[in-house]
Amino acid sequence: MITLHGRATSSNVQMVAWTLTELGLSFERLDVGGAFGGNDTPEFLAMNPNGYVPVLEIDGLILWESAAIVRYLAAKYGDETFWPSDPAKRAPVDKWAEWIKTTFVSALLTGVFWPIISTKPGEPLPASLDDGIVKLKDVAAILETGVPAEGYFGGADVCFADMVIGTYLFRYFDLPIERAEAPKLRAYYERLTKRPAYAEHVMVSYDTLRAK
Ligand SMILES: N[C@@H](CCC(=O)N[C@@H](CS)C(=O)NCC(=O)O)C(=O)O
């Protein structure tokens, strides 16, 4: 039994659910975190002292940190495309997966997504949002230089890096914001949206996260 702890509206939970499904692994997902709570109990903190979702119970292991979980699943269950065994093939795409987590995510989520989502209807958007959108355009322009013109970061099919990178693109393209001119990035995202597992696990409404 594989158990994924985490609410369906968490992008980091979505990344793990999408990966499990692409790899053909069935799992049970428990609603934890956000309005569901349950991530501050002694039992949960014993699994992840950060109190964050996702947590994955698999193969007798308890894992947290979404991208580390994706790398574990890819290394253990992925084929040569999903997890290239040659470090010289893996590192050039892994650098983008790492960069998304360290650079793109903070620009997207901290700088733009949460300021918009946390503003109550009728209230003015925070002044800091303008700077956040400029910064996000800058990092999206950098991503445009690395995104494949055809297929995926894995080549003709997806690999572990697509899971990490692609997950955040739903919110990036769904938000009503001005975006960088990035036709390759847009086309890559459109290809992801055609994948049933991406549509099921990543293209999830975030309306319940909005301030009321
Ligand atoms: N770096 C961690 C971040 C985990 C994280 O920030 N999780 C958020 C949801 S996306 C969380 O647990 N927030 C508290 C909550 O949902 O109650 C990862 O990638 O797994």
The ligand as a Tripos MOL2 file, in Angstrom:
@<TRIPOS>MOLECULE
LIG
   20    19     1     0     0
SMALL
NO_CHARGES

@<TRIPOS>ATOM
      1 N1          9.6170   22.0280    0.0730 N.3       1 LIG1
      2 C1          8.4420   21.2920    0.4760 C.3       1 LIG1
      3 C2          7.3380   22.3010    0.7100 C.3       1 LIG1
      4 C3          6.1050   21.6530    1.3080 C.3       1 LIG1
      5 C4          5.0220   22.6860    1.5420 C.2       1 LIG1
      6 O1          5.2500   23.9060    1.5560 O.2       1 LIG1
      7 N2          3.8080   22.1820    1.7130 N.am      1 LIG1
      8 C5          2.6810   23.0620    1.9470 C.3       1 LIG1
      9 C6          1.5770   22.7810    0.9150 C.3       1 LIG1
     10 S1          2.1350   23.0440   -0.7500 S.3       1 LIG1
     11 C7          2.0810   22.7720    3.3110 C.2       1 LIG1
     12 O2          2.1960   21.6790    3.8340 O.2       1 LIG1
     13 N3          1.4430   23.7930    3.8910 N.am      1 LIG1
     14 C8          0.7360   23.6300    5.1270 C.3       1 LIG1
     15 C9         -0.6570   23.1180    4.9220 C.2       1 LIG1
     16 O3         -1.0490   22.7630    3.7950 O.co2     1 LIG1
     17 O4         -1.3790   23.0510    5.9210 O.co2     1 LIG1
     18 C10         8.0520   20.2770   -0.6070 C.2       1 LIG1
     19 O5          8.3540   20.5310   -1.7860 O.co2     1 LIG1
     20 O6          7.4770   19.2410   -0.2940 O.co2     1 LIG1
@<TRIPOS>BOND
     1     1     2 1
     2     2     3 1
     3     2    18 1
     4     3     4 1
     5     4     5 1
     6     5     6 2
     7     5     7 1
     8     7     8 1
     9     8     9 1
    10     8    11 1
    11     9    10 1
    12    11    12 2
    13    11    13 1
    14    13    14 1
    15    14    15 1
    16    15    16 2
    17    15    17 1
    18    18    19 2
    19    18    20 1
@<TRIPOS>SUBSTRUCTURE
     1 LIG1         1 GROUP 0 **** ****
